[in-house]
Amino acid sequence: MEKIPDVLIEYILERLGVKYLVRFTTVLKQWNSMIKSTYFASTHLIRAQSRNPLILLGGCSYYESSRSASYSYLRTLELLGCPISKKIHTIPKPKTCLAMTRSCDGLVCVYDFQKELYVINPATRWCRSLPRAKFQQINRIRENLNRKSKRSCLGFGKDTMTNKYKMMRGFEFTTNAWRHVIGSPHRICDDFKSEPVYLDGSLHWFTVKVKGETKIVYFDLHTEVFHVMSEIPIAHASPSRIIMWSLNNRLCVLEKKINSQVIWSLNSHNVWEKTYSITLNQSCANL
């Protein structure tokens, strides 16, 4: 039988799931080299993103428990390949607090507020430990002084110009080491209920009210500069009553109300559009 052309093999492999690709890296050295190449990874990711996702990872919500932590949560961390799951039962303090960032290109960060910080690829079980951030060091000191630790979300995203992944908290961010950056022009809502949103190379935060209005600031992960976004249509609302996320490669916001929800999205011309209107006590209407 004639040898199958390399281009056809690559065409077939690009359409397989990660689980099978990991197995096929052991078939031939040539396949291993191909599958682990930057070009193949980028092409496979683009193709995977064009299909409907099977699992959506996200949320800065944390899990806090006694030393007998929930088995299901520990099992989730084990499946993600996170070594922190093995340490929970041995931590001497009465409570352990864990958090997870939103996913970016299939990667996710799992961390606590004192010392543990990991980047994980749940599909391949790849896991990397990162240096302790300054906020974790400060929280460690505060705990030793019997003071309450500050819990705020990490932002995780990708510099689309260099394809390097970075994470940020307040005015810290990291590639291989944490460092400070020039601060935001407005005070960021840097608490655990205000989760940064990654979209197209930037991390977005709500600000505390400026002259009675809530604003959005975003940090360009390539230029490492903060910018202030144009006014949002629900700027009158408190940041605690606004939700922000990305949908179909657009930044979306809504104000939490009891009977109805209106979802606004930012189009390619940086203009906010009313995208969906949802009546909670009746049926949903798509505008």
C-alpha positions as CSV (number, residue, x, y, z in Angstrom):
1,M,0.0,0.0,0.0
2,E,1.3,3.4,-0.9
3,K,2.2,5.8,1.9
4,I,-0.6,8.2,2.9
5,P,0.5,11.8,2.2
6,D,1.5,13.8,5.3
7,V,-1.0,16.5,4.4
8,L,-3.9,14.0,4.5
9,I,-2.8,12.6,7.8
10,E,-2.6,16.2,9.2
11,Y,-6.1,16.9,7.7
12,I,-7.5,13.8,9.6
13,L,-5.7,14.5,12.9
14,E,-7.0,18.1,13.0
15,R,-10.5,16.7,13.2
16,L,-9.9,14.4,16.2
17,G,-10.5,15.1,19.8
18,V,-7.7,15.9,22.2
19,K,-8.0,12.5,23.9
20,Y,-7.2,10.7,20.7
21,L,-4.4,13.0,19.7
22,V,-2.6,12.3,23.0
23,R,-2.7,8.6,22.2
24,F,-1.5,9.1,18.7
25,T,1.6,11.0,19.9
26,T,3.0,7.5,20.8
27,V,2.4,5.9,17.4
28,L,5.1,7.6,15.4
29,K,7.8,10.2,16.2
30,Q,6.6,12.1,13.1
31,W,3.0,12.2,14.5
32,N,4.3,13.3,17.9
33,S,6.2,16.1,16.4
34,M,3.3,17.2,14.2
35,I,0.7,17.1,17.0
36,K,2.9,19.0,19.4
37,S,3.8,21.7,16.9
38,T,2.6,25.3,17.4
39,Y,1.0,25.4,14.0
40,F,-1.0,22.2,14.5
41,A,-2.2,23.3,18.0
42,S,-3.4,26.7,16.6
43,T,-5.2,25.0,13.6
44,H,-6.8,22.4,15.9
45,L,-8.0,25.0,18.3
46,I,-9.6,27.2,15.6
47,R,-11.4,24.1,14.2
48,A,-12.5,23.0,17.7
49,Q,-13.9,26.5,18.4
50,S,-16.0,26.4,15.3
51,R,-18.0,23.6,16.7
52,N,-20.4,23.6,19.6
53,P,-18.5,23.1,22.9
54,L,-19.2,20.0,24.9
55,I,-18.2,21.7,28.2
56,L,-18.0,25.3,29.2
57,L,-15.6,26.0,32.1
58,G,-15.9,29.3,33.9
59,G,-16.6,31.2,37.0
60,C,-14.6,32.8,39.7
61,S,-17.0,31.4,42.3
62,Y,-15.1,29.6,45.0
63,Y,-15.6,26.5,47.1
64,E,-15.1,26.9,50.8
65,S,-15.4,23.9,53.1
66,S,-14.2,22.2,56.2
67,R,-11.3,19.7,56.1
68,S,-13.8,17.1,55.0
69,A,-14.2,18.9,51.6
70,S,-16.8,17.7,49.2
71,Y,-15.7,14.5,47.4
72,S,-17.3,15.7,44.1
73,Y,-15.2,18.9,44.1
74,L,-12.0,17.1,45.0
75,R,-12.8,14.6,42.2
76,T,-13.2,17.4,39.8
77,L,-9.8,18.8,40.6
78,E,-8.3,15.4,40.3
79,L,-9.8,15.0,36.9
80,L,-8.3,18.4,36.0
81,G,-5.0,17.0,37.0
82,C,-4.5,19.6,39.8
83,P,-2.1,18.6,42.6
84,I,-3.9,21.0,45.0
85,S,-6.6,18.4,45.4
86,K,-4.2,16.1,47.2
87,K,-3.3,18.8,49.7
88,I,-6.8,19.8,50.9
89,H,-7.1,17.1,53.6
90,T,-3.7,17.9,55.0
91,I,-4.1,21.7,55.3
92,P,-4.1,22.5,59.1
93,K,-6.4,25.5,58.9
94,P,-10.1,24.9,59.4
95,K,-11.1,26.2,56.0
96,T,-9.7,26.0,52.5
97,C,-10.8,28.3,49.7
98,L,-10.3,27.5,46.1
99,A,-11.2,29.4,42.9
100,M,-11.2,28.9,39.2
101,T,-10.8,31.4,36.4
102,R,-12.7,31.4,33.2
103,S,-11.2,29.2,30.5
104,C,-9.1,30.5,27.7
105,D,-8.3,28.3,24.7
106,G,-9.0,25.2,26.9
107,L,-6.7,26.3,29.7
108,V,-7.9,27.3,33.2
109,C,-6.3,28.5,36.4
110,V,-7.1,27.0,39.8
111,Y,-5.8,28.8,42.9
112,D,-6.3,29.5,46.5
113,F,-5.7,32.8,48.3
114,Q,-2.4,32.1,50.0
115,K,0.1,30.0,48.1
116,E,-1.3,27.5,45.4
117,L,-1.6,28.5,41.8
118,Y,-1.8,26.2,38.8
119,V,-2.5,26.5,35.0
120,I,-4.3,23.3,33.8
121,N,-5.3,21.8,30.5
122,P,-8.2,19.5,31.5
123,A,-8.2,17.7,28.1
124,T,-4.5,16.6,28.3
125,R,-4.1,16.7,32.1
126,W,-1.2,19.0,31.6
127,C,-0.5,21.1,34.8
128,R,2.0,23.7,35.7
129,S,2.6,25.4,39.0
130,L,3.2,29.1,39.0
131,P,5.1,31.3,41.5
132,R,3.1,32.7,44.4
133,A,1.6,36.1,43.7
134,K,2.1,39.0,46.0
135,F,-1.6,39.0,47.0
136,Q,-1.1,35.4,48.2
137,Q,2.0,36.4,50.2
138,I,0.1,39.3,51.8
139,N,-2.9,37.0,52.7
140,R,-0.5,34.5,54.2
141,I,0.9,37.2,56.5
142,R,-2.7,38.5,57.3
143,E,-3.7,35.0,58.3
144,N,-0.7,34.6,60.6
145,L,-1.9,37.9,62.2
146,N,-5.4,36.4,62.5
147,R,-6.7,38.9,60.0
148,K,-9.2,38.2,57.2
149,S,-7.7,37.5,53.8
150,K,-8.8,39.6,50.8
151,R,-10.4,37.5,48.1
152,S,-10.4,38.8,44.6
153,C,-10.5,37.2,41.1
154,L,-7.6,36.5,38.9
155,G,-7.9,37.4,35.2
156,F,-6.6,35.0,32.7
157,G,-6.1,35.6,29.0
158,K,-3.8,35.6,25.9
159,D,-1.7,38.2,24.3
160,T,-3.0,37.7,20.7
161,M,0.1,39.3,19.2
162,T,2.6,36.9,20.8
163,N,0.2,34.0,21.7
164,K,1.5,34.1,25.3
165,Y,-0.9,33.5,28.1
166,K,-0.9,35.9,31.0
167,M,-2.9,36.3,34.3
168,M,-3.5,39.4,36.2
169,R,-4.9,40.5,39.5
170,G,-5.4,44.2,40.2
171,F,-2.0,45.6,39.2
172,E,0.0,42.4,39.0
173,F,0.4,40.1,36.1
174,T,2.7,37.3,35.1
175,T,4.4,35.5,32.3
176,N,7.0,33.5,34.3
177,A,7.2,36.0,37.2
178,W,4.8,38.4,38.8
179,R,5.3,42.2,38.4
180,H,3.4,45.4,38.8
181,V,1.9,47.4,35.9
182,I,0.7,51.0,35.7
183,G,-2.6,51.3,37.4
184,S,-6.1,51.8,36.0
185,P,-7.4,55.4,35.4
186,H,-10.4,54.5,37.6
187,R,-10.7,52.3,40.6
188,I,-11.4,48.7,39.7
189,C,-14.1,46.7,41.5
190,D,-11.4,44.3,42.7
191,D,-13.5,42.0,44.9
192,F,-14.5,38.4,44.6
193,K,-17.9,39.2,43.1
194,S,-16.4,41.2,40.2
195,E,-14.8,38.7,37.8
196,P,-12.7,40.1,34.9
197,V,-13.8,39.0,31.5
198,Y,-11.3,38.1,28.7
199,L,-12.0,39.0,25.1
200,D,-9.8,39.4,22.1
201,G,-6.5,40.0,23.9
202,S,-7.9,42.2,26.7
203,L,-9.2,41.7,30.3
204,H,-12.3,43.8,31.3
205,W,-13.4,45.0,34.7
206,F,-16.2,47.2,36.0
207,T,-15.1,50.3,38.0
208,V,-16.6,51.7,41.1
209,K,-19.0,54.5,40.2
210,V,-17.4,57.6,38.6
211,K,-19.6,60.6,39.0
212,G,-22.6,58.4,39.5
213,E,-21.8,56.0,36.6
214,T,-20.3,52.5,36.3
215,K,-17.6,52.3,33.7
216,I,-15.7,49.4,32.0
217,V,-11.9,49.5,31.9
218,Y,-9.9,47.0,29.9
219,F,-6.2,46.0,30.0
220,D,-4.5,45.2,26.7
221,L,-2.4,42.2,27.4
222,H,0.1,43.1,24.6
223,T,0.7,46.8,25.3
224,E,0.1,46.3,29.0
225,V,-1.9,49.6,29.1
226,F,-5.4,50.3,30.6
227,H,-8.1,51.9,28.6
228,V,-11.6,53.3,29.5
229,M,-14.5,52.0,27.4
230,S,-17.3,54.1,26.1
231,E,-20.3,54.5,28.4
232,I,-22.4,51.3,28.9
233,P,-26.2,51.5,28.5
234,I,-26.8,50.5,32.1
235,A,-24.1,52.8,33.6
236,H,-26.6,54.0,36.3
237,A,-26.6,50.5,37.9
238,S,-24.3,49.5,40.7
239,P,-21.4,47.2,39.6
240,S,-22.8,44.6,42.0
241,R,-26.1,44.5,39.9
242,I,-24.4,44.2,36.5
243,I,-23.1,41.0,34.9
244,M,-20.5,41.0,32.1
245,W,-19.4,38.1,29.9
246,S,-18.4,37.3,26.3
247,L,-20.8,35.8,23.8
248,N,-20.1,35.1,20.1
249,N,-16.9,37.1,20.4
250,R,-18.8,40.1,21.8
251,L,-18.7,41.8,25.2
252,C,-22.2,41.6,26.8
253,V,-23.7,43.2,29.9
254,L,-27.0,43.1,31.7
255,E,-28.6,44.5,34.8
256,K,-30.0,42.0,37.2
257,K,-33.7,42.5,37.5
258,I,-36.5,40.3,38.9
259,N,-39.1,40.2,36.1
260,S,-37.0,40.8,32.9
261,Q,-33.5,40.9,31.5
262,V,-32.1,42.9,28.6
263,I,-28.8,41.8,27.2
264,W,-26.6,44.4,25.5
265,S,-23.7,43.5,23.3
266,L,-20.8,45.6,21.9
267,N,-20.6,45.4,18.1
268,S,-17.5,45.7,15.9
269,H,-18.1,49.5,15.7
270,N,-17.9,49.8,19.5
271,V,-21.6,50.6,19.7
272,W,-23.9,48.9,22.3
273,E,-26.8,47.0,20.8
274,K,-29.9,45.5,22.5
275,T,-29.4,41.9,21.6
276,Y,-31.9,39.9,23.7
277,S,-34.9,40.7,25.8
278,I,-36.0,38.0,28.3
279,T,-39.3,38.1,30.2
280,L,-38.7,35.8,33.2
281,N,-42.4,35.4,34.2
282,Q,-43.5,34.5,30.7
283,S,-41.5,33.3,27.7
284,C,-38.3,34.5,26.1
285,A,-38.3,36.9,23.2
286,N,-35.3,37.1,20.8
287,L,-35.0,40.6,19.3
